Amino acid sequence: MRQAGRYLAEYRKIRAEVGSFLDLCYSPEHATEVTLQPIRRFGFDAAILFSDILVVPHGLGQEVRFVEGEGPKLPPIRGTSDMKNLSLTAMQSTSGPLEPVYEAVGRIREALPAETALIGFAGAPWTVAAYMVEGGTSRDFHAIKSWALSDPAGFGALMDLLVEATAEHLARQVAAGADAVQIFDSHAGVLPDGAFEKWIIEPTARIVAALRDRHPDVPIIGFPRGAGLRYPDYASETGVTAVGLDSVVPVTWARDALQNRLPVQGNLDPVYLLAGGSKMLAAADRILDALGDGPLIFNLGHGVIKETPPDHVADLIQHIRARST
């Protein structure tokens, strides 16, 4: 979960040199460097491509910019008439706007030790659509929920486009060298029953099927943050290989409801990593005690908090590896 970032001094140095966040994402040289930085420092078992979920709407033709201290800003899409400038054609081209991302994937895979996996990723259609429709981050998601409820056919056209674009983006990452991919649905938890099945499970299942048509053996991790009791339906109906757990999922419940079906990933609260010390290690032990006898990828339940001391990351890794030997 967000291996590279502002908690690392070496990342901040590169970020200051490059300029805008998107410039960093689209520079194969710099994206490779910041992806490799945490591997050099901590020796994680897998590297996560440095990129962003909003490269997909950017690749489709929507303006995306990142404002320091505020986050992403996009001109809102509030109906099908606002979609006229969006096109999948450029993304499918070998000289398209996301080509630097795939070049970075190839460079990273070549630079990594053979035993270190490379994970590519994309945002799920609902989560990416939320940014596209709301125009950035949102607390209540009124605009996207209103469109989805009042005009399901029109909103479905946007989701269909994002299903195709996401499958293309992930497939290109695998072709370039990614060993596995993850689908982040960070806003899955804002939808009620019925809508969750329609806008979370069904689009994800279509992406998984399309990706498997092109790369049958690639592992696919799904992360429906906030899914709660709907995790089992997501796991069984999307066809993902493994499921990422957010920090509020009870680990004993995950063991009984999920881990007998597929590997689970997670789910230490990043605040424990920020705090460090005995409380962090005790929280890690609770996860390992509950899930350690089954298929588990130990991870956070969300991204590393920017104020986290890197020494805490090193301490956690050392503790987990001591437990697993």
C-alpha positions in Angstrom: 0.0 0.0 0.0 1.7 3.2 -1.2 5.2 2.0 -0.7 6.8 5.2 -2.1 5.7 8.6 -1.0 6.2 11.6 1.2 7.3 9.6 4.2 10.6 8.8 2.4 13.2 11.6 2.1 14.6 10.1 -1.1 11.1 10.4 -2.7 10.7 14.0 -1.6 14.0 14.8 -3.2 12.9 13.4 -6.6 9.5 14.9 -6.3 11.0 18.4 -5.8 13.2 17.9 -8.9 10.5 16.8 -11.2 7.7 19.3 -10.6 4.1 18.2 -11.0 2.9 14.9 -9.7 1.7 13.8 -13.1 5.1 14.6 -14.6 6.5 12.2 -12.1 4.0 9.5 -13.0 4.8 9.9 -16.7 8.6 10.0 -16.5 9.7 6.3 -16.9 13.1 7.2 -15.4 11.7 8.9 -12.3 8.8 6.5 -11.8 11.3 3.6 -11.9 13.5 5.3 -9.4 10.7 6.0 -6.8 9.3 2.5 -7.3 12.7 1.0 -6.5 13.5 3.3 -3.5 11.5 1.4 -0.9 12.7 -1.9 -2.2 16.3 -0.8 -1.7 15.6 0.6 1.7 13.3 -2.2 3.1 13.5 -5.2 0.8 9.8 -5.8 0.4 8.7 -9.0 -1.2 7.0 -7.1 -4.0 7.3 -3.7 -5.5 4.2 -1.6 -6.4 4.4 0.5 -9.5 4.5 4.2 -8.8 1.6 5.7 -10.7 -1.9 6.9 -10.0 -5.4 5.7 -10.6 -6.3 9.0 -12.4 -3.9 8.3 -15.3 -6.9 6.4 -16.8 -9.3 9.4 -17.1 -6.3 11.5 -18.2 -5.6 8.9 -20.9 -9.2 9.0 -22.0 -9.0 12.7 -22.6 -10.2 14.3 -19.3 -8.0 17.1 -17.9 -6.4 16.0 -14.6 -4.2 18.2 -12.4 -3.0 17.9 -8.8 -3.1 20.9 -6.5 -0.7 20.9 -3.6 -2.6 20.5 -0.4 -5.9 19.9 -2.1 -5.5 16.8 -4.3 -6.8 16.1 -7.8 -8.9 18.5 -9.8 -10.9 17.4 -12.8 -13.6 19.2 -14.9 -16.7 17.4 -13.7 -18.6 15.0 -16.0 -22.3 15.2 -15.1 -23.9 13.6 -18.1 -23.3 11.9 -21.4 -22.9 15.2 -23.1 -19.8 15.8 -21.0 -18.3 12.6 -22.3 -17.9 13.7 -25.9 -14.1 14.3 -25.6 -13.4 10.9 -23.9 -12.0 8.2 -26.2 -10.4 4.8 -25.7 -8.6 5.0 -29.0 -5.6 6.8 -27.7 -5.1 4.4 -24.8 -5.1 1.5 -27.2 -2.4 3.0 -29.3 1.3 2.0 -28.8 2.1 5.7 -28.9 -0.7 6.7 -26.6 -0.5 9.0 -23.5 0.0 6.1 -21.1 2.9 4.6 -23.0 5.4 6.1 -20.4 3.7 4.1 -17.7 4.2 0.8 -19.5 7.8 1.8 -20.3 8.3 2.3 -16.6 6.8 -1.1 -15.8 9.4 -2.7 -18.1 12.3 -0.8 -16.6 11.2 -1.7 -13.1 10.8 -5.4 -13.9 14.3 -5.4 -15.4 15.8 -3.7 -12.4 14.2 -5.7 -9.7 15.7 -8.9 -8.3 14.1 -12.0 -9.8 12.5 -13.0 -6.5 10.8 -9.6 -6.1 7.4 -9.5 -7.7 6.1 -6.3 -9.4 2.5 -5.4 -8.8 0.7 -3.1 -11.3 -2.7 -1.5 -10.5 -5.7 0.5 -11.6 -8.6 2.1 -9.9 -11.9 0.3 -10.2 -14.5 2.0 -12.5 -16.8 3.2 -9.6 -13.9 4.8 -7.7 -12.4 6.4 -10.9 -15.8 7.6 -12.0 -16.3 9.2 -8.6 -13.3 11.5 -9.3 -14.4 12.2 -12.8 -18.0 13.1 -11.9 -17.3 14.9 -8.6 -14.4 16.8 -10.0 -12.0 15.6 -7.3 -12.3 14.2 -3.8 -15.7 14.1 -2.2 -17.2 13.7 1.3 -20.8 12.8 0.3 -20.6 11.6 -3.4 -23.9 13.3 -4.2 -23.2 14.0 -7.8 -22.2 10.5 -8.8 -24.9 8.9 -6.8 -27.5 11.2 -8.2 -26.4 10.5 -11.8 -26.3 6.7 -11.3 -29.7 6.8 -9.7 -31.5 9.2 -12.0 -29.9 8.1 -15.3 -28.5 4.6 -15.0 -28.2 4.1 -18.7 -26.2 7.3 -19.2 -24.0 6.6 -16.2 -23.7 3.1 -17.4 -22.1 4.4 -20.6 -19.3 6.0 -18.5 -18.9 2.8 -16.5 -18.7 0.7 -19.7 -16.0 3.0 -21.0 -14.1 2.7 -17.8 -14.4 -1.1 -17.8 -12.8 -1.3 -21.2 -10.1 1.3 -20.3 -9.2 -0.4 -17.0 -8.9 -3.8 -18.6 -6.7 -2.3 -21.3 -4.5 -0.5 -18.8 -4.0 -3.6 -16.6 -3.4 -5.9 -19.6 -0.7 -3.5 -20.9 1.0 -3.5 -17.5 1.1 -7.3 -17.5 2.4 -7.4 -21.0 5.2 -4.9 -20.0 6.3 -7.1 -17.1 3.9 -6.8 -14.1 3.6 -10.1 -12.2 0.3 -9.4 -10.6 -2.2 -6.5 -10.6 -4.5 -4.9 -8.1 -7.8 -3.2 -8.6 -8.5 -0.5 -6.1 -12.1 0.3 -5.3 -11.4 2.9 -2.5 -15.0 4.2 -2.6 -16.8 0.9 -2.7 -18.2 1.4 0.8 -20.4 4.4 -0.1 -22.9 2.3 -2.1 -25.9 0.5 -0.6 -27.0 -3.0 -1.5 -28.2 -3.4 -5.0 -26.1 -0.5 -6.2 -23.0 -2.3 -4.8 -23.7 -5.3 -7.0 -24.4 -3.2 -10.0 -21.5 -0.7 -9.8 -18.8 -2.6 -7.9 -19.2 -6.3 -8.4 -20.4 -6.5 -12.0 -17.8 -4.1 -13.5 -15.0 -5.7 -11.6 -16.1 -9.2 -12.8 -16.0 -7.9 -16.4 -12.5 -6.5 -16.0 -11.3 -9.8 -14.5 -12.8 -11.8 -17.3 -11.3 -9.5 -20.0 -7.9 -9.5 -18.4 -7.9 -13.3 -18.1 -8.8 -13.6 -21.8 -5.5 -11.9 -22.5 -3.4 -13.1 -19.6 -5.0 -16.2 -18.1 -2.5 -16.8 -15.3 -2.0 -13.3 -13.9 -3.0 -13.0 -10.2 -5.6 -10.3 -9.6 -6.1 -8.7 -6.2 -9.3 -6.9 -5.6 -9.6 -4.2 -2.9 -13.3 -3.1 -2.2 -12.6 -0.7 0.7 -15.5 -0.5 3.0 -17.4 -3.5 1.6 -18.0 -4.9 5.1 -20.2 -7.9 5.1 -20.3 -7.8 1.3 -16.7 -9.0 1.0 -17.7 -12.7 0.5 -20.0 -11.8 -2.4 -17.3 -9.6 -3.9 -14.7 -12.4 -3.5 -16.9 -15.1 -5.0 -18.6 -13.1 -7.8 -15.8 -11.0 -9.3 -13.4 -13.9 -9.8 -10.4 -12.2 -8.2 -7.5 -14.3 -7.1 -7.1 -12.6 -3.7 -8.9 -9.9 -1.8 -7.4 -6.9 0.1 -8.9 -6.1 3.5 -9.4 -2.6 4.8 -8.4 -1.9 8.4 -11.9 -2.2 9.9 -12.4 -5.8 8.8 -12.3 -8.1 11.9 -9.5 -10.6 11.2 -11.2 -13.6 12.8 -14.3 -12.9 10.6 -12.0 -12.7 7.5 -10.4 -16.0 8.5 -13.8 -17.8 8.7 -15.6 -16.0 5.9 -12.9 -15.4 3.3 -9.6 -17.1 3.9 -11.0 -20.6 3.3 -11.8 -19.5 -0.3 -8.9 -17.3 -1.4 -5.8 -15.5 -0.1 -6.4 -12.3 1.9 -4.2 -9.2 2.0 -4.0 -6.7 4.8 -5.0 -5.2 7.1 -2.9 -3.3 9.6 -4.3 0.2 10.4 -1.7 2.7 9.1 -2.0 4.6 12.3 -0.3 1.7 14.1 2.6 2.1 11.7 2.7 5.8 12.4 2.8 5.1 16.2 5.3 2.3 16.0 6.6 0.5 19.1 4.9 -2.2 21.1 1.4 -1.2 20.0 2.3 -1.6 16.4 3.8 -5.0 16.9 0.9 -6.2 19.0 -1.5 -5.1 16.3 0.6 -7.0 13.7 0.6 -10.1 15.9 -3.2 -10.0 16.1 -3.4 -10.2 12.3 -0.7 -12.9 12.2 -2.3 -15.0 14.9 -5.7 -14.9 13.2 -4.6 -15.3 9.5 -1.1 -16.6 9.6 -2.0 -20.2 9.2 -3.8 -19.5 5.9 -2.9 -17.8 2.6 -2.0 -14.2 3.7 -0.2 -11.3 2.2 0.6 -9.1 5.2 -0.1 -5.5 4.3 -1.7 -2.3 5.5 -5.4 -1.7 5.3 -4.7 1.6 3.5 -1.7 3.7 2.4 1.3 4.7 4.5 0.7 8.0 6.3 3.1 10.7 5.2 4.4 11.5 8.7 5.3 7.8 9.3 9.0 7.4 10.4 10.7 5.0 8.0 12.3 3.2 11.0 8.8 2.0 12.0 8.4 0.4 8.6 11.8 -1.4 9.0 10.8 -2.5 12.5 7.5 -3.9 11.3 9.1 -5.9 8.4 11.8 -7.3 10.8 9.0 -8.4 13.2 6.9 -10.1 10.5 9.9 -11.9 9.1 11.0 -13.1 12.5 7.4 -14.5 13.0 7.4 -16.3 9.7 10.7 -18.2 10.1 
